[in-house]
Amino acid sequence: MSRRPVNPARRFADGGSIPFVGSVQSKTRSSPFLSIGLLVVGAILLIGYLHYGSGGSTTVKEALSKVEGGSSCTLEVQRALPVLKKAYGDSMHKVLHVGPDTCSVVSKLLKEDDTQAWGVEPYDLDDADAGCKSLVHKGIVRVADIKFPLPYRAKSFSLVIVSDALDYLSPRYLNRTLPELARVSSDGVIIFSGYLGQQRAKVTELSKFGRPAKYRSSTWWIRYFVETKLEENEAAANKFEQASTKRSYKPACQVFHLRSLH
Ligand SMILES: *[C@@H]1O[C@H](CO)[C@@H](O)[C@H](O)[C@H]1NC(C)=O
């Protein structure tokens, strides 16, 4: 049974296409609209298929939100949580996630035993659901511009996980933000960043983020870490690698492990 292609199409049709086409009925004018509708469905299916060719347990809702909201590496964080737990062990007890759609990661983390979680949402939360609004109300999730210092004391968290956020920062801001993430953590920073090849599929995000992501190669990142004197956490990287192999997990994003600032 192939759940990816079929369901989004049906949902799309139920949601808009059919009533609209019905209302203009047999007039010839309806056909361009119909073709555009079909094109959009096709594009959604194609993007969904390309993204999820290898994804195991991704639901249709996630697939759609990924296509529409474009938080691909934030989704990847959720997929990677069991592997991160294996690699980081006790360090996963107090986690800050930074990135779009942080409510989804924070809610998932909060369901784990012995895990406290907080989130920083770098973009506005206009379309937040009730659960997310409640997290904001409780102060667990904050909306904050990550170009500025984060409102937390040094070492407030054991781990900081960032996804889909650094890709949008120029080196000038990265120079401030990345050390900030290392400052507020005690046991490390984990970066989920898009691949160079992901550029085209992300065009839909432009309206939300205001600027295109600068997808950087791993060579770029590693040179950047060296230049800015941020140290890679090799022990954690090795454990992550081992846990990934064991669970046949292949990240759809680049994952880097950095040490916290002491
Ligand atoms: C960022 O920091 C590095 C290392 O301190 C420096 O070499 C580089 O010029 C800085 N980049 C910008 C754009 O400020």
PDBQT file of the ligand as one rigid body, heavy atoms in Angstrom, charges set to zero:
ROOT
HETATM    1  C1  LIG A 301      33.660  35.446  11.527  1.00  0.00    +0.000 C 
HETATM    2  O1  LIG A 301      34.639  35.101  12.482  1.00  0.00    +0.000 OA
HETATM    3  C2  LIG A 301      35.856  34.626  11.928  1.00  0.00    +0.000 C 
HETATM    4  C3  LIG A 301      36.755  34.149  13.049  1.00  0.00    +0.000 C 
HETATM    5  O2  LIG A 301      36.769  35.014  14.128  1.00  0.00    +0.000 OA
HETATM    6  C4  LIG A 301      36.506  35.734  11.099  1.00  0.00    +0.000 C 
HETATM    7  O3  LIG A 301      37.693  35.269  10.507  1.00  0.00    +0.000 OA
HETATM    8  C5  LIG A 301      35.520  36.152  10.004  1.00  0.00    +0.000 C 
HETATM    9  O4  LIG A 301      36.048  37.239   9.294  1.00  0.00    +0.000 OA
HETATM   10  C6  LIG A 301      34.181  36.525  10.599  1.00  0.00    +0.000 C 
HETATM   11  N1  LIG A 301      33.255  36.737   9.512  1.00  0.00    +0.000 N 
HETATM   12  C7  LIG A 301      32.490  37.835   9.425  1.00  0.00    +0.000 C 
HETATM   13  C8  LIG A 301      31.653  37.951   8.198  1.00  0.00    +0.000 C 
HETATM   14  O5  LIG A 301      32.456  38.692  10.291  1.00  0.00    +0.000 OA
ENDROOT
TORSDOF 0
